[in-house]
């Protein structure tokens, strides 16, 4: 990096820190609110809540959401490794050390750390912004396409409904961005890039349903490519003398409290989640159980409700299993996480509707 490029980056980061400091100063009591926002809109809930809920209500939309978040997390991880983005909570300390010997050291705005601040991956682009902009784009677009447009509402009411829905979308994205800034996990430009890329990813996924008809062999090939490309990027960086795990060292060095650093914020956890989900999605869509439930679009309200409950219960069970997996052995942790993320989407796609249909069939026969 040339001196001019370094100075430009330093200026962008410093302006970001000034904004974060101003936000924290403006809302001194906002810690709980912004941490809760960041937690509520955690990308993990796209897997364990959004996907099973939407799949039960409209299976195509559910699959689109899962497919979108897999591509988003995969793209986000590769970009983070390649773009080498800093995070505010460690950058301020690195700059203070770098300029300590200056005759007139430049004062950098003070920012605070919170319990959710110390994420370990690189910061560029924001994973939260990218995931939420993509997932909610698919959701809002689906509501417009499957609920608003086919309804008997007047043209004026349809327009107002669409404006309201996209207004909600803008509010959610704003909350996500401000929460990530407030807890000093990201710089503003990282959140904005994540927002734009997420929308682009969602448009690609929503624009075609052809990929849902892939055969099992093709799904396995796609899933292997997703995993191999991420591992290949990691290996390429190592071979070219760059450390893809540099951000973990920064987090360990500058996080105020070591207990706020969690293994499930590390890059390889994300890899296990999205690559495992890709395998589970492909295996589910090509399973005989899924093919045997073609009438799922004609489920009664009671069957749909049962499918919703079962899907959310599976999501809760997956979350509890994640918590229970021992984290002392990294190899065991990542292996079990991969298996968990294969099994969960498979169960939601293939087994849950099959069980609902089979149970309903037995009840009808017994009646």
C-alpha positions as CSV (number, residue, x, y, z in Angstrom):
1,X,0.0,0.0,0.0
2,X,1.4,3.4,-1.0
3,X,1.7,6.3,1.4
4,X,-1.2,8.1,-0.4
5,X,-3.4,5.1,-0.1
6,X,-2.6,4.6,3.5
7,X,-3.4,8.3,4.3
8,X,-6.7,8.0,2.5
9,X,-7.6,4.8,4.4
10,X,-6.6,6.4,7.7
11,X,-8.8,9.5,6.9
12,X,-11.8,7.3,6.1
13,X,-11.3,5.2,9.3
14,X,-10.8,8.4,11.4
15,X,-14.0,9.9,10.1
16,X,-15.8,6.7,10.9
17,X,-14.5,6.7,14.4
18,X,-15.7,10.3,14.8
19,X,-19.2,9.3,13.7
20,X,-19.2,6.3,16.1
21,X,-18.0,8.5,19.0
22,X,-20.7,11.0,18.2
23,X,-23.4,8.3,18.1
24,X,-22.2,6.8,21.4
25,X,-22.1,10.3,23.0
26,X,-25.6,11.2,21.6
27,X,-27.2,8.1,23.0
28,X,-25.2,7.4,26.3
29,X,-28.0,5.1,27.5
30,X,-28.4,3.3,24.2
31,X,-26.1,0.3,25.0
32,X,-28.9,-2.2,25.7
33,X,-31.1,-1.1,22.8
34,X,-28.4,-1.2,20.2
35,X,-26.9,-4.5,21.5
36,X,-30.4,-6.0,21.3
37,X,-30.9,-4.8,17.8
38,X,-27.6,-6.3,16.7
39,X,-28.6,-9.6,18.4
40,X,-32.1,-9.7,17.0
41,X,-30.8,-9.1,13.5
42,X,-28.0,-11.6,13.8
43,X,-27.5,-13.5,10.5
44,X,-27.8,-16.9,12.4
45,X,-31.5,-16.3,12.8
46,X,-32.0,-16.3,9.0
47,X,-31.0,-20.0,9.2
48,X,-32.9,-21.0,12.4
49,X,-36.0,-18.7,12.3
50,X,-36.6,-17.0,9.0
51,X,-36.0,-20.1,6.8
52,X,-38.1,-22.7,8.6
53,X,-41.0,-20.2,9.1
54,X,-41.0,-19.0,5.5
55,X,-40.6,-22.6,4.2
56,X,-43.7,-23.7,6.1
57,X,-45.7,-20.8,4.7
58,X,-44.4,-20.8,1.1
59,X,-41.7,-23.3,0.4
60,X,-40.2,-21.5,-2.6
61,X,-39.7,-18.3,-0.6
62,X,-38.1,-20.3,2.3
63,X,-35.7,-21.9,-0.1
64,X,-34.9,-18.6,-1.7
65,X,-34.1,-17.1,1.7
66,X,-31.8,-20.0,2.6
67,X,-30.1,-20.0,-0.8
68,X,-29.6,-16.2,-0.6
69,X,-28.0,-16.3,2.9
70,X,-25.7,-19.1,1.9
71,X,-24.4,-17.1,-1.1
72,X,-24.2,-13.9,1.0
73,X,-22.2,-15.6,3.8
74,X,-19.9,-17.3,1.3
75,X,-19.3,-14.0,-0.6
76,X,-18.9,-12.0,2.6
77,X,-16.3,-14.3,4.0
78,X,-14.2,-14.3,0.8
79,X,-14.4,-10.5,0.6
80,X,-13.5,-10.1,4.2
81,X,-10.3,-12.2,3.7
82,X,-9.4,-10.3,0.6
83,X,-10.3,-6.8,1.6
84,X,-8.5,-6.8,4.9
85,X,-10.9,-4.4,6.7
86,X,-10.2,-3.1,10.1
87,X,-12.7,-2.9,13.0
88,X,-13.0,0.3,15.0
89,X,-12.5,-1.2,18.4
90,X,-8.9,-2.3,17.6
91,X,-8.1,0.3,14.9
92,X,-8.2,3.2,17.4
93,X,-5.6,1.4,19.6
94,X,-3.4,0.5,16.7
95,X,-3.4,4.1,15.6
96,X,-2.6,5.4,19.1
97,X,0.4,3.0,19.2
98,X,1.6,3.9,15.7
99,X,1.6,7.7,16.4
100,X,2.8,7.5,20.0
101,X,6.3,8.5,19.0
102,X,5.1,11.6,17.0
103,X,6.2,15.0,18.3
104,X,2.6,16.1,18.2
105,X,0.5,12.9,18.3
106,X,-2.9,13.3,16.7
107,X,-5.8,12.8,19.1
108,X,-8.3,10.1,18.0
109,X,-11.9,10.2,19.2
110,X,-12.6,7.9,22.1
111,X,-15.0,5.0,21.6
112,X,-16.4,2.4,24.0
113,X,-16.5,-1.4,23.8
114,X,-19.6,-3.4,24.7
115,X,-20.3,-7.1,25.3
116,X,-21.1,-7.7,21.5
117,X,-18.2,-5.5,20.2
118,X,-15.3,-8.0,20.0
119,X,-16.1,-9.9,16.7
120,X,-13.0,-11.7,15.4
121,X,-13.3,-11.6,11.6
122,X,-12.2,-8.7,9.3
123,X,-14.7,-5.9,9.1
124,X,-15.1,-5.3,5.3
125,X,-17.9,-5.7,4.3
126,X,-20.4,-5.9,7.3
127,X,-21.9,-9.4,7.5
128,X,-24.9,-8.1,9.4
129,X,-25.7,-5.4,6.9
130,X,-25.1,-7.8,4.0
131,X,-27.2,-10.6,5.4
132,X,-30.1,-8.4,6.6
133,X,-30.4,-6.4,3.4
134,X,-30.5,-9.6,1.4
135,X,-32.8,-11.6,3.6
136,X,-35.3,-8.8,4.1
137,X,-35.2,-7.9,0.4
138,X,-36.3,-11.4,-0.5
139,X,-39.0,-11.3,2.3
140,X,-40.5,-8.0,1.3
141,X,-40.3,-8.8,-2.4
142,X,-42.1,-12.1,-1.7
143,X,-44.9,-10.4,0.4
144,X,-45.4,-7.9,-2.5
145,X,-45.5,-10.7,-5.1
146,X,-47.5,-13.3,-3.3
147,X,-49.8,-11.2,-1.0
148,X,-50.2,-7.6,-2.2
149,X,-50.3,-8.0,-6.0
150,X,-52.8,-10.9,-6.1
151,X,-55.1,-9.3,-3.5
152,X,-58.4,-7.6,-4.3
153,X,-57.2,-4.2,-2.9
154,X,-57.6,-1.1,-4.9
155,X,-54.6,0.1,-6.9
156,X,-54.1,3.0,-4.5
157,X,-54.1,0.7,-1.5
158,X,-51.7,-1.7,-3.2
159,X,-49.3,1.2,-3.8
160,X,-49.6,2.4,-0.2
161,X,-49.0,-1.2,1.1
162,X,-45.9,-1.5,-1.0
163,X,-44.6,1.9,0.2
164,X,-45.2,0.8,3.8
165,X,-43.4,-2.5,3.3
166,X,-40.4,-0.9,1.7
167,X,-40.5,1.7,4.4
168,X,-40.2,-1.0,7.0
169,X,-37.3,-2.4,5.0
170,X,-35.5,0.9,5.1
171,X,-36.1,1.2,8.9
172,X,-34.7,-2.3,9.5
173,X,-31.5,-1.6,7.5
174,X,-31.0,1.7,9.3
175,X,-31.4,0.1,12.7
176,X,-28.9,-2.7,11.7
177,X,-26.3,-0.1,10.5
178,X,-26.6,2.1,13.5
179,X,-26.4,-0.8,15.9
180,X,-23.2,-2.0,14.2
181,X,-21.7,1.4,14.4
182,X,-22.8,2.0,18.0
183,X,-21.1,-1.1,19.4
184,X,-18.0,-0.2,17.4
185,X,-18.0,-3.4,15.4
186,X,-17.9,-1.7,12.0
187,X,-17.1,1.5,10.2
188,X,-19.8,3.3,8.2
189,X,-18.4,2.5,4.8
190,X,-18.3,-1.2,5.7
191,X,-22.0,-1.2,6.5
192,X,-22.9,0.7,3.4
193,X,-21.0,-1.7,1.2
194,X,-22.6,-4.7,2.9
195,X,-26.1,-3.1,2.3
196,X,-25.5,-2.7,-1.4
197,X,-23.9,-6.1,-1.9
198,X,-26.7,-7.8,0.0
199,X,-29.3,-6.3,-2.2
200,X,-27.4,-7.4,-5.3
201,X,-27.1,-10.9,-4.0
202,X,-30.8,-11.0,-3.2
203,X,-31.7,-9.8,-6.7
204,X,-29.7,-12.6,-8.3
205,X,-31.2,-15.2,-6.1
206,X,-34.8,-13.9,-6.4
207,X,-34.5,-13.4,-10.1
208,X,-34.4,-17.1,-10.9
209,X,-35.7,-20.3,-9.5
210,X,-33.9,-22.5,-11.9
211,X,-31.2,-23.5,-9.3
212,X,-33.9,-25.1,-7.2
213,X,-34.3,-27.8,-9.8
214,X,-30.7,-28.9,-9.7
215,X,-30.2,-32.7,-9.4
216,X,-28.4,-34.2,-6.4
217,X,-25.0,-34.6,-8.2
218,X,-25.1,-30.9,-9.3
219,X,-26.1,-29.8,-5.8
220,X,-23.2,-31.7,-4.3
221,X,-20.8,-30.2,-6.9
222,X,-22.1,-26.7,-6.1
223,X,-21.7,-27.3,-2.4
224,X,-18.2,-28.6,-2.9
225,X,-17.3,-25.6,-5.0
226,X,-18.6,-23.2,-2.3
227,X,-16.4,-24.9,0.4
228,X,-13.4,-25.4,-1.9
229,X,-13.4,-21.8,-3.1
230,X,-13.4,-20.4,0.5
231,X,-10.6,-22.8,1.6
232,X,-8.8,-22.0,-1.6
233,X,-8.9,-18.3,-0.8
234,X,-7.6,-19.0,2.7
235,X,-4.8,-21.1,1.3
236,X,-3.9,-18.6,-1.4
237,X,-3.4,-15.9,1.2
238,X,-1.2,-18.2,3.3
239,X,0.9,-19.1,0.2
240,X,1.4,-15.4,-0.7
241,X,2.6,-14.6,2.7
242,X,-0.5,-13.0,4.1
243,X,-2.2,-14.1,7.3
244,X,-6.0,-14.6,6.9
245,X,-6.3,-15.0,10.6
246,X,-4.7,-11.6,11.4
247,X,-8.0,-10.2,12.7
248,X,-8.2,-12.9,15.4
249,X,-4.9,-11.7,16.8
250,X,-6.1,-8.1,16.8
251,X,-9.3,-9.1,18.6
252,X,-7.4,-11.0,21.2
253,X,-5.0,-8.1,21.7
254,X,-7.4,-5.2,21.9
255,X,-10.7,-6.6,23.3
256,X,-11.2,-5.2,26.8
257,X,-12.6,-8.5,28.2
258,X,-11.4,-11.8,26.9
259,X,-14.8,-13.5,27.7
260,X,-16.4,-11.3,25.1
261,X,-14.5,-13.1,22.3
262,X,-16.4,-16.2,21.1
263,X,-15.4,-19.0,18.8
264,X,-18.6,-18.7,16.8
265,X,-17.6,-15.2,15.6
266,X,-14.5,-16.7,14.0
267,X,-14.3,-17.1,10.2
268,X,-14.2,-20.9,10.1
269,X,-17.5,-21.1,12.0
270,X,-19.2,-19.1,9.3
271,X,-17.6,-21.5,6.7
272,X,-19.1,-24.5,8.5
273,X,-22.5,-22.9,8.7
274,X,-23.0,-21.9,5.1
275,X,-21.2,-24.8,3.5
276,X,-23.1,-27.3,5.7
277,X,-26.4,-25.5,4.9
278,X,-25.6,-25.8,1.1
279,X,-25.2,-29.5,1.4
280,X,-28.3,-29.8,3.5
281,X,-30.3,-27.7,1.1
282,X,-29.3,-29.8,-1.9
283,X,-29.9,-33.1,-0.1
284,X,-33.3,-31.9,1.1
285,X,-34.6,-30.7,-2.3
286,X,-33.5,-33.9,-4.0
287,X,-34.8,-36.3,-1.3
288,X,-37.6,-38.7,-1.8
289,X,-39.4,-37.3,1.2
290,X,-39.5,-33.8,-0.4
291,X,-40.8,-35.3,-3.7
292,X,-43.4,-37.2,-1.8
293,X,-44.9,-33.9,-0.3
294,X,-45.8,-32.2,-3.5
295,X,-49.2,-31.3,-2.0
296,X,-47.5,-29.1,0.7
297,X,-48.7,-26.0,-1.2
298,X,-52.2,-27.3,-0.6
299,X,-51.8,-27.9,3.1
300,X,-54.8,-26.9,5.3
301,X,-54.3,-24.1,7.8
302,X,-53.9,-26.7,10.5
303,X,-51.2,-28.6,8.5
304,X,-49.4,-25.3,7.7
305,X,-49.5,-24.3,11.4
306,X,-48.1,-27.7,12.4
307,X,-45.4,-27.3,9.8
308,X,-44.5,-23.9,11.2
309,X,-44.3,-25.2,14.8
310,X,-42.3,-28.2,13.7
311,X,-39.9,-26.1,11.7
312,X,-39.3,-23.5,14.5
313,X,-38.9,-26.4,17.0
314,X,-36.2,-27.8,14.7
315,X,-34.6,-24.3,14.6
316,X,-34.7,-24.1,18.4
317,X,-33.2,-27.6,18.7
318,X,-30.4,-26.6,16.3
319,X,-29.6,-23.5,18.4
320,X,-29.5,-25.6,21.6
321,X,-27.3,-28.2,19.9
322,X,-24.9,-25.4,18.8
323,X,-24.7,-24.2,22.4
324,X,-24.1,-27.7,23.7
325,X,-21.3,-28.5,21.2
326,X,-18.0,-28.4,23.2
327,X,-15.8,-25.5,22.1
328,X,-12.5,-26.6,23.7
329,X,-11.5,-28.8,20.8
330,X,-11.7,-26.6,17.6
331,X,-11.6,-29.6,15.2
332,X,-14.4,-31.4,16.9
333,X,-16.4,-28.1,17.2
334,X,-16.1,-27.3,13.5
335,X,-16.9,-30.9,12.5
336,X,-20.0,-31.1,14.6
337,X,-21.1,-27.6,13.4
338,X,-20.8,-28.7,9.8
339,X,-22.9,-31.9,10.4
340,X,-25.5,-29.9,12.4
341,X,-25.8,-27.4,9.5
342,X,-26.3,-30.3,7.0
343,X,-28.9,-32.0,9.1
344,X,-31.0,-29.0,10.1
345,X,-32.1,-27.7,6.6
346,X,-32.5,-31.3,5.4
347,X,-34.9,-31.9,8.3
348,X,-36.9,-28.7,7.6
349,X,-37.2,-29.3,3.9
350,X,-37.6,-33.1,3.7
351,X,-38.7,-34.5,7.0
352,X,-41.0,-31.8,8.6
353,X,-43.6,-31.6,5.8
354,X,-43.5,-35.3,5.3
355,X,-44.2,-36.0,8.9
356,X,-47.1,-33.5,8.9
357,X,-48.6,-35.1,5.8
358,X,-48.1,-38.6,7.1
359,X,-49.6,-37.8,10.5
360,X,-52.5,-36.0,8.9
361,X,-53.1,-39.0,6.5
362,X,-53.2,-41.4,9.4
363,X,-55.7,-39.2,11.3
364,X,-58.0,-39.0,8.2
365,X,-57.9,-42.8,7.8
366,X,-58.7,-43.4,11.5
367,X,-61.6,-40.9,11.3
